[in-house]
Amino acid sequence: MLVPRDYHRTHYDYQLNALKGLGIEPRIIDTDFSTTQSQMALAAAGLGACLIYPGTAPLPTILC
């Protein structure tokens, strides 16, 4: 799950480049969430995975 590029270009580019660096070509679709917190909540609910740029937000203990 990636937040929209228009929301935070640096964060979006970081995630995409990290995935590509791992050899993963993500399937990108439009979404209705636009914050990193929403992205983390959806991942915590088991609906996907997300990468968080270091220092973006503290990770809840459940995700560590």
PyMOL Python script that loads the backbone (N, CA, C, O; Angstrom):
from pymol import cmd

cmd.read_pdbstr("""\
ATOM      1  N   MET A   1       0.843  -1.166   0.000  1.00  0.00           N
ATOM      2  CA  MET A   1       0.000   0.000   0.000  1.00  0.00           C
ATOM      3  C   MET A   1       0.889   1.230   0.000  1.00  0.00           C
ATOM      4  O   MET A   1       1.784   1.370   0.834  1.00  0.00           O
ATOM      5  N   LEU A   2       0.636   2.089  -0.917  1.00  0.00           N
ATOM      6  CA  LEU A   2       1.378   3.342  -0.999  1.00  0.00           C
ATOM      7  C   LEU A   2       0.402   4.501  -0.872  1.00  0.00           C
ATOM      8  O   LEU A   2      -0.690   4.472  -1.439  1.00  0.00           O
ATOM      9  N   VAL A   3       0.805   5.516  -0.127  1.00  0.00           N
ATOM     10  CA  VAL A   3      -0.023   6.725  -0.113  1.00  0.00           C
ATOM     11  C   VAL A   3       0.109   7.368  -1.486  1.00  0.00           C
ATOM     12  O   VAL A   3       1.116   7.160  -2.164  1.00  0.00           O
ATOM     13  N   PRO A   4      -0.881   8.145  -1.912  1.00  0.00           N
ATOM     14  CA  PRO A   4      -0.789   8.776  -3.236  1.00  0.00           C
ATOM     15  C   PRO A   4       0.459   9.645  -3.359  1.00  0.00           C
ATOM     16  O   PRO A   4       0.851  10.313  -2.402  1.00  0.00           O
ATOM     17  N   ARG A   5       1.072   9.637  -4.516  1.00  0.00           N
ATOM     18  CA  ARG A   5       2.304  10.409  -4.734  1.00  0.00           C
ATOM     19  C   ARG A   5       2.071  11.892  -4.490  1.00  0.00           C
ATOM     20  O   ARG A   5       2.960  12.574  -3.981  1.00  0.00           O
ATOM     21  N   ASP A   6       0.912  12.401  -4.835  1.00  0.00           N
ATOM     22  CA  ASP A   6       0.621  13.819  -4.611  1.00  0.00           C
ATOM     23  C   ASP A   6       0.593  14.179  -3.130  1.00  0.00           C
ATOM     24  O   ASP A   6       0.817  15.333  -2.766  1.00  0.00           O
ATOM     25  N   TYR A   7       0.318  13.196  -2.279  1.00  0.00           N
ATOM     26  CA  TYR A   7       0.275  13.447  -0.835  1.00  0.00           C
ATOM     27  C   TYR A   7       1.671  13.682  -0.270  1.00  0.00           C
ATOM     28  O   TYR A   7       1.886  14.624   0.492  1.00  0.00           O
ATOM     29  N   HIS A   8       2.617  12.829  -0.643  1.00  0.00           N
ATOM     30  CA  HIS A   8       3.981  12.949  -0.128  1.00  0.00           C
ATOM     31  C   HIS A   8       4.931  12.294  -1.117  1.00  0.00           C
ATOM     32  O   HIS A   8       5.194  11.094  -1.031  1.00  0.00           O
ATOM     33  N   ARG A   9       5.440  13.074  -2.048  1.00  0.00           N
ATOM     34  CA  ARG A   9       6.261  12.530  -3.133  1.00  0.00           C
ATOM     35  C   ARG A   9       7.504  11.799  -2.653  1.00  0.00           C
ATOM     36  O   ARG A   9       7.839  10.737  -3.178  1.00  0.00           O
ATOM     37  N   THR A  10       8.193  12.355  -1.662  1.00  0.00           N
ATOM     38  CA  THR A  10       9.418  11.718  -1.169  1.00  0.00           C
ATOM     39  C   THR A  10       9.116  10.348  -0.586  1.00  0.00           C
ATOM     40  O   THR A  10       9.829   9.381  -0.855  1.00  0.00           O
ATOM     41  N   HIS A  11       8.068  10.268   0.207  1.00  0.00           N
ATOM     42  CA  HIS A  11       7.677   8.997   0.836  1.00  0.00           C
ATOM     43  C   HIS A  11       7.286   7.978  -0.235  1.00  0.00           C
ATOM     44  O   HIS A  11       7.703   6.821  -0.174  1.00  0.00           O
ATOM     45  N   TYR A  12       6.506   8.395  -1.192  1.00  0.00           N
ATOM     46  CA  TYR A  12       6.061   7.512  -2.276  1.00  0.00           C
ATOM     47  C   TYR A  12       7.262   6.976  -3.054  1.00  0.00           C
ATOM     48  O   TYR A  12       7.376   5.772  -3.285  1.00  0.00           O
ATOM     49  N   ASP A  13       8.156   7.881  -3.455  1.00  0.00           N
ATOM     50  CA  ASP A  13       9.329   7.479  -4.232  1.00  0.00           C
ATOM     51  C   ASP A  13      10.237   6.549  -3.431  1.00  0.00           C
ATOM     52  O   ASP A  13      10.798   5.602  -3.982  1.00  0.00           O
ATOM     53  N   TYR A  14      10.384   6.817  -2.128  1.00  0.00           N
ATOM     54  CA  TYR A  14      11.199   5.959  -1.265  1.00  0.00           C
ATOM     55  C   TYR A  14      10.641   4.536  -1.259  1.00  0.00           C
ATOM     56  O   TYR A  14      11.386   3.569  -1.418  1.00  0.00           O
ATOM     57  N   GLN A  15       9.346   4.419  -1.078  1.00  0.00           N
ATOM     58  CA  GLN A  15       8.713   3.094  -1.034  1.00  0.00           C
ATOM     59  C   GLN A  15       8.854   2.360  -2.359  1.00  0.00           C
ATOM     60  O   GLN A  15       9.230   1.189  -2.391  1.00  0.00           O
ATOM     61  N   LEU A  16       8.554   3.047  -3.444  1.00  0.00           N
ATOM     62  CA  LEU A  16       8.629   2.415  -4.758  1.00  0.00           C
ATOM     63  C   LEU A  16      10.055   1.965  -5.069  1.00  0.00           C
ATOM     64  O   LEU A  16      10.261   0.859  -5.569  1.00  0.00           O
ATOM     65  N   ASN A  17      11.030   2.810  -4.778  1.00  0.00           N
ATOM     66  CA  ASN A  17      12.426   2.450  -5.037  1.00  0.00           C
ATOM     67  C   ASN A  17      12.887   1.305  -4.148  1.00  0.00           C
ATOM     68  O   ASN A  17      13.660   0.455  -4.589  1.00  0.00           O
ATOM     69  N   ALA A  18      12.424   1.268  -2.900  1.00  0.00           N
ATOM     70  CA  ALA A  18      12.788   0.166  -2.004  1.00  0.00           C
ATOM     71  C   ALA A  18      12.234  -1.154  -2.532  1.00  0.00           C
ATOM     72  O   ALA A  18      12.937  -2.165  -2.533  1.00  0.00           O
ATOM     73  N   LEU A  19      10.991  -1.152  -2.975  1.00  0.00           N
ATOM     74  CA  LEU A  19      10.389  -2.364  -3.528  1.00  0.00           C
ATOM     75  C   LEU A  19      11.125  -2.817  -4.777  1.00  0.00           C
ATOM     76  O   LEU A  19      11.436  -3.999  -4.928  1.00  0.00           O
ATOM     77  N   LYS A  20      11.401  -1.881  -5.668  1.00  0.00           N
ATOM     78  CA  LYS A  20      12.106  -2.229  -6.898  1.00  0.00           C
ATOM     79  C   LYS A  20      13.512  -2.746  -6.605  1.00  0.00           C
ATOM     80  O   LYS A  20      14.021  -3.618  -7.310  1.00  0.00           O
ATOM     81  N   GLY A  21      14.143  -2.196  -5.548  1.00  0.00           N
ATOM     82  CA  GLY A  21      15.457  -2.659  -5.131  1.00  0.00           C
ATOM     83  C   GLY A  21      15.439  -4.103  -4.644  1.00  0.00           C
ATOM     84  O   GLY A  21      16.451  -4.801  -4.703  1.00  0.00           O
ATOM     85  N   LEU A  22      14.289  -4.537  -4.169  1.00  0.00           N
ATOM     86  CA  LEU A  22      14.110  -5.920  -3.728  1.00  0.00           C
ATOM     87  C   LEU A  22      13.644  -6.830  -4.863  1.00  0.00           C
ATOM     88  O   LEU A  22      13.418  -8.024  -4.665  1.00  0.00           O
ATOM     89  N   GLY A  23      13.505  -6.249  -6.055  1.00  0.00           N
ATOM     90  CA  GLY A  23      13.044  -7.030  -7.196  1.00  0.00           C
ATOM     91  C   GLY A  23      11.534  -7.174  -7.261  1.00  0.00           C
ATOM     92  O   GLY A  23      11.025  -8.035  -7.979  1.00  0.00           O
ATOM     93  N   ILE A  24      10.811  -6.345  -6.524  1.00  0.00           N
ATOM     94  CA  ILE A  24       9.350  -6.401  -6.492  1.00  0.00           C
ATOM     95  C   ILE A  24       8.789  -5.287  -7.360  1.00  0.00           C
ATOM     96  O   ILE A  24       9.101  -4.114  -7.154  1.00  0.00           O
ATOM     97  N   GLU A  25       7.975  -5.649  -8.317  1.00  0.00           N
ATOM     98  CA  GLU A  25       7.288  -4.668  -9.159  1.00  0.00           C
ATOM     99  C   GLU A  25       5.841  -4.600  -8.670  1.00  0.00           C
ATOM    100  O   GLU A  25       5.033  -5.463  -9.013  1.00  0.00           O
ATOM    101  N   PRO A  26       5.505  -3.580  -7.872  1.00  0.00           N
ATOM    102  CA  PRO A  26       4.164  -3.533  -7.285  1.00  0.00           C
ATOM    103  C   PRO A  26       3.065  -3.287  -8.315  1.00  0.00           C
ATOM    104  O   PRO A  26       3.279  -2.661  -9.353  1.00  0.00           O
ATOM    105  N   ARG A  27       1.905  -3.795  -7.996  1.00  0.00           N
ATOM    106  CA  ARG A  27       0.706  -3.541  -8.799  1.00  0.00           C
ATOM    107  C   ARG A  27       0.030  -2.335  -8.148  1.00  0.00           C
ATOM    108  O   ARG A  27      -0.479  -2.435  -7.032  1.00  0.00           O
ATOM    109  N   ILE A  28       0.024  -1.214  -8.834  1.00  0.00           N
ATOM    110  CA  ILE A  28      -0.481   0.027  -8.257  1.00  0.00           C
ATOM    111  C   ILE A  28      -1.916   0.255  -8.708  1.00  0.00           C
ATOM    112  O   ILE A  28      -2.226   0.248  -9.899  1.00  0.00           O
ATOM    113  N   ILE A  29      -2.784   0.459  -7.716  1.00  0.00           N
ATOM    114  CA  ILE A  29      -4.184   0.771  -7.978  1.00  0.00           C
ATOM    115  C   ILE A  29      -4.553   2.005  -7.162  1.00  0.00           C
ATOM    116  O   ILE A  29      -3.876   2.323  -6.184  1.00  0.00           O
ATOM    117  N   ASP A  30      -5.610   2.695  -7.550  1.00  0.00           N
ATOM    118  CA  ASP A  30      -6.066   3.865  -6.804  1.00  0.00           C
ATOM    119  C   ASP A  30      -6.640   3.433  -5.466  1.00  0.00           C
ATOM    120  O   ASP A  30      -7.248   2.369  -5.351  1.00  0.00           O
ATOM    121  N   THR A  31      -6.439   4.272  -4.454  1.00  0.00           N
ATOM    122  CA  THR A  31      -6.942   3.987  -3.115  1.00  0.00           C
ATOM    123  C   THR A  31      -7.670   5.204  -2.561  1.00  0.00           C
ATOM    124  O   THR A  31      -7.611   6.295  -3.127  1.00  0.00           O
ATOM    125  N   ASP A  32      -8.357   4.993  -1.440  1.00  0.00           N
ATOM    126  CA  ASP A  32      -9.080   6.078  -0.793  1.00  0.00           C
ATOM    127  C   ASP A  32      -8.373   6.616   0.440  1.00  0.00           C
ATOM    128  O   ASP A  32      -8.872   7.551   1.065  1.00  0.00           O
ATOM    129  N   PHE A  33      -7.224   6.055   0.812  1.00  0.00           N
ATOM    130  CA  PHE A  33      -6.532   6.574   1.981  1.00  0.00           C
ATOM    131  C   PHE A  33      -5.430   7.520   1.539  1.00  0.00           C
ATOM    132  O   PHE A  33      -4.878   7.381   0.448  1.00  0.00           O
ATOM    133  N   SER A  34      -5.114   8.487   2.399  1.00  0.00           N
ATOM    134  CA  SER A  34      -4.113   9.469   1.989  1.00  0.00           C
ATOM    135  C   SER A  34      -3.125   9.821   3.088  1.00  0.00           C
ATOM    136  O   SER A  34      -2.407  10.813   2.969  1.00  0.00           O
ATOM    137  N   THR A  35      -3.070   9.036   4.152  1.00  0.00           N
ATOM    138  CA  THR A  35      -2.102   9.326   5.201  1.00  0.00           C
ATOM    139  C   THR A  35      -1.295   8.083   5.538  1.00  0.00           C
ATOM    140  O   THR A  35      -1.734   6.954   5.318  1.00  0.00           O
ATOM    141  N   THR A  36      -0.126   8.314   6.069  1.00  0.00           N
ATOM    142  CA  THR A  36       0.720   7.210   6.493  1.00  0.00           C
ATOM    143  C   THR A  36       0.046   6.426   7.607  1.00  0.00           C
ATOM    144  O   THR A  36       0.160   5.202   7.664  1.00  0.00           O
ATOM    145  N   GLN A  37      -0.659   7.129   8.496  1.00  0.00           N
ATOM    146  CA  GLN A  37      -1.360   6.459   9.588  1.00  0.00           C
ATOM    147  C   GLN A  37      -2.422   5.503   9.047  1.00  0.00           C
ATOM    148  O   GLN A  37      -2.588   4.405   9.579  1.00  0.00           O
ATOM    149  N   SER A  38      -3.133   5.897   8.010  1.00  0.00           N
ATOM    150  CA  SER A  38      -4.126   5.016   7.386  1.00  0.00           C
ATOM    151  C   SER A  38      -3.443   3.811   6.761  1.00  0.00           C
ATOM    152  O   SER A  38      -3.932   2.686   6.863  1.00  0.00           O
ATOM    153  N   GLN A  39      -2.330   4.049   6.124  1.00  0.00           N
ATOM    154  CA  GLN A  39      -1.558   2.976   5.499  1.00  0.00           C
ATOM    155  C   GLN A  39      -1.130   1.958   6.557  1.00  0.00           C
ATOM    156  O   GLN A  39      -1.262   0.752   6.350  1.00  0.00           O
ATOM    157  N   MET A  40      -0.618   2.444   7.685  1.00  0.00           N
ATOM    158  CA  MET A  40      -0.178   1.558   8.762  1.00  0.00           C
ATOM    159  C   MET A  40      -1.354   0.791   9.359  1.00  0.00           C
ATOM    160  O   MET A  40      -1.220  -0.388   9.689  1.00  0.00           O
ATOM    161  N   ALA A  41      -2.502   1.449   9.501  1.00  0.00           N
ATOM    162  CA  ALA A  41      -3.681   0.784  10.064  1.00  0.00           C
ATOM    163  C   ALA A  41      -4.169  -0.336   9.157  1.00  0.00           C
ATOM    164  O   ALA A  41      -4.532  -1.407   9.644  1.00  0.00           O
ATOM    165  N   LEU A  42      -4.184  -0.110   7.856  1.00  0.00           N
ATOM    166  CA  LEU A  42      -4.606  -1.148   6.916  1.00  0.00           C
ATOM    167  C   LEU A  42      -3.629  -2.323   6.932  1.00  0.00           C
ATOM    168  O   LEU A  42      -4.047  -3.478   6.854  1.00  0.00           O
ATOM    169  N   ALA A  43      -2.339  -2.035   7.031  1.00  0.00           N
ATOM    170  CA  ALA A  43      -1.355  -3.114   7.114  1.00  0.00           C
ATOM    171  C   ALA A  43      -1.533  -3.890   8.421  1.00  0.00           C
ATOM    172  O   ALA A  43      -1.451  -5.119   8.427  1.00  0.00           O
ATOM    173  N   ALA A  44      -1.774  -3.185   9.520  1.00  0.00           N
ATOM    174  CA  ALA A  44      -1.970  -3.846  10.811  1.00  0.00           C
ATOM    175  C   ALA A  44      -3.216  -4.725  10.801  1.00  0.00           C
ATOM    176  O   ALA A  44      -3.281  -5.728  11.512  1.00  0.00           O
ATOM    177  N   ALA A  45      -4.210  -4.344   9.988  1.00  0.00           N
ATOM    178  CA  ALA A  45      -5.444  -5.126   9.880  1.00  0.00           C
ATOM    179  C   ALA A  45      -5.265  -6.334   8.961  1.00  0.00           C
ATOM    180  O   ALA A  45      -6.194  -7.123   8.789  1.00  0.00           O
ATOM    181  N   GLY A  46      -4.067  -6.483   8.364  1.00  0.00           N
ATOM    182  CA  GLY A  46      -3.796  -7.632   7.515  1.00  0.00           C
ATOM    183  C   GLY A  46      -4.252  -7.473   6.080  1.00  0.00           C
ATOM    184  O   GLY A  46      -4.397  -8.459   5.358  1.00  0.00           O
ATOM    185  N   LEU A  47      -4.483  -6.223   5.659  1.00  0.00           N
ATOM    186  CA  LEU A  47      -4.978  -5.985   4.301  1.00  0.00           C
ATOM    187  C   LEU A  47      -3.871  -5.694   3.292  1.00  0.00           C
ATOM    188  O   LEU A  47      -4.150  -5.392   2.132  1.00  0.00           O
ATOM    189  N   GLY A  48      -2.641  -5.782   3.721  1.00  0.00           N
ATOM    190  CA  GLY A  48      -1.534  -5.535   2.814  1.00  0.00           C
ATOM    191  C   GLY A  48      -0.279  -5.254   3.610  1.00  0.00           C
ATOM    192  O   GLY A  48      -0.229  -5.496   4.816  1.00  0.00           O
ATOM    193  N   ALA A  49       0.722  -4.747   2.942  1.00  0.00           N
ATOM    194  CA  ALA A  49       1.985  -4.412   3.584  1.00  0.00           C
ATOM    195  C   ALA A  49       2.357  -2.991   3.204  1.00  0.00           C
ATOM    196  O   ALA A  49       1.930  -2.475   2.171  1.00  0.00           O
ATOM    197  N   CYS A  50       3.154  -2.371   4.050  1.00  0.00           N
ATOM    198  CA  CYS A  50       3.602  -1.013   3.727  1.00  0.00           C
ATOM    199  C   CYS A  50       5.033  -0.833   4.211  1.00  0.00           C
ATOM    200  O   CYS A  50       5.482  -1.513   5.134  1.00  0.00           O
ATOM    201  N   LEU A  51       5.724   0.073   3.588  1.00  0.00           N
ATOM    202  CA  LEU A  51       7.064   0.468   4.000  1.00  0.00           C
ATOM    203  C   LEU A  51       6.962   1.883   4.537  1.00  0.00           C
ATOM    204  O   LEU A  51       6.293   2.729   3.944  1.00  0.00           O
ATOM    205  N   ILE A  52       7.614   2.142   5.646  1.00  0.00           N
ATOM    206  CA  ILE A  52       7.576   3.466   6.250  1.00  0.00           C
ATOM    207  C   ILE A  52       8.980   4.049   6.208  1.00  0.00           C
ATOM    208  O   ILE A  52       9.940   3.412   6.641  1.00  0.00           O
ATOM    209  N   TYR A  53       9.091   5.249   5.691  1.00  0.00           N
ATOM    210  CA  TYR A  53      10.356   5.969   5.632  1.00  0.00           C
ATOM    211  C   TYR A  53      10.867   6.172   7.055  1.00  0.00           C
ATOM    212  O   TYR A  53      10.093   6.590   7.916  1.00  0.00           O
ATOM    213  N   PRO A  54      12.135   5.892   7.334  1.00  0.00           N
ATOM    214  CA  PRO A  54      12.653   6.041   8.696  1.00  0.00           C
ATOM    215  C   PRO A  54      12.348   7.424   9.280  1.00  0.00           C
ATOM    216  O   PRO A  54      12.624   8.448   8.653  1.00  0.00           O
ATOM    217  N   GLY A  55      11.784   7.438  10.468  1.00  0.00           N
ATOM    218  CA  GLY A  55      11.479   8.690  11.149  1.00  0.00           C
ATOM    219  C   GLY A  55      10.132   9.272  10.795  1.00  0.00           C
ATOM    220  O   GLY A  55       9.762  10.312  11.341  1.00  0.00           O
ATOM    221  N   THR A  56       9.372   8.642   9.896  1.00  0.00           N
ATOM    222  CA  THR A  56       8.066   9.169   9.503  1.00  0.00           C
ATOM    223  C   THR A  56       7.093   9.168  10.663  1.00  0.00           C
ATOM    224  O   THR A  56       6.461  10.184  10.953  1.00  0.00           O
ATOM    225  N   ALA A  57       6.973   8.043  11.320  1.00  0.00           N
ATOM    226  CA  ALA A  57       6.030   7.907  12.425  1.00  0.00           C
ATOM    227  C   ALA A  57       6.521   6.808  13.344  1.00  0.00           C
ATOM    228  O   ALA A  57       7.110   5.829  12.884  1.00  0.00           O
ATOM    229  N   PRO A  58       6.286   6.961  14.638  1.00  0.00           N
ATOM    230  CA  PRO A  58       6.665   5.857  15.539  1.00  0.00           C
ATOM    231  C   PRO A  58       5.826   4.628  15.245  1.00  0.00           C
ATOM    232  O   PRO A  58       4.623   4.741  15.009  1.00  0.00           O
ATOM    233  N   LEU A  59       6.438   3.468  15.255  1.00  0.00           N
ATOM    234  CA  LEU A  59       5.723   2.232  14.984  1.00  0.00           C
ATOM    235  C   LEU A  59       5.082   1.709  16.267  1.00  0.00           C
ATOM    236  O   LEU A  59       5.745   1.617  17.300  1.00  0.00           O
ATOM    237  N   PRO A  60       3.790   1.367  16.206  1.00  0.00           N
ATOM    238  CA  PRO A  60       3.166   0.754  17.374  1.00  0.00           C
ATOM    239  C   PRO A  60       3.847  -0.577  17.685  1.00  0.00           C
ATOM    240  O   PRO A  60       4.357  -1.238  16.781  1.00  0.00           O
ATOM    241  N   THR A  61       3.859  -0.968  18.944  1.00  0.00           N
ATOM    242  CA  THR A  61       4.513  -2.201  19.379  1.00  0.00           C
ATOM    243  C   THR A  61       3.997  -3.407  18.609  1.00  0.00           C
ATOM    244  O   THR A  61       4.771  -4.322  18.327  1.00  0.00           O
ATOM    245  N   ILE A  62       2.720  -3.437  18.262  1.00  0.00           N
ATOM    246  CA  ILE A  62       2.127  -4.589  17.563  1.00  0.00           C
ATOM    247  C   ILE A  62       2.769  -4.819  16.202  1.00  0.00           C
ATOM    248  O   ILE A  62       2.761  -5.945  15.705  1.00  0.00           O
ATOM    249  N   LEU A  63       3.334  -3.762  15.581  1.00  0.00           N
ATOM    250  CA  LEU A  63       3.913  -3.903  14.254  1.00  0.00           C
ATOM    251  C   LEU A  63       5.400  -4.255  14.288  1.00  0.00           C
ATOM    252  O   LEU A  63       5.983  -4.571  13.251  1.00  0.00           O
ATOM    253  N   CYS A  64       6.010  -4.204  15.456  1.00  0.00           N
ATOM    254  CA  CYS A  64       7.457  -4.442  15.542  1.00  0.00           C
ATOM    255  C   CYS A  64       7.755  -5.918  15.704  1.00  0.00           C
ATOM    256  O   CYS A  64       8.920  -6.307  15.793  1.00  0.00           O
TER     257      CYS A  64
END
""", "prot")
cmd.dss("prot")
cmd.show_as("cartoon", "prot")
cmd.util.cbc("prot")
cmd.orient("prot")
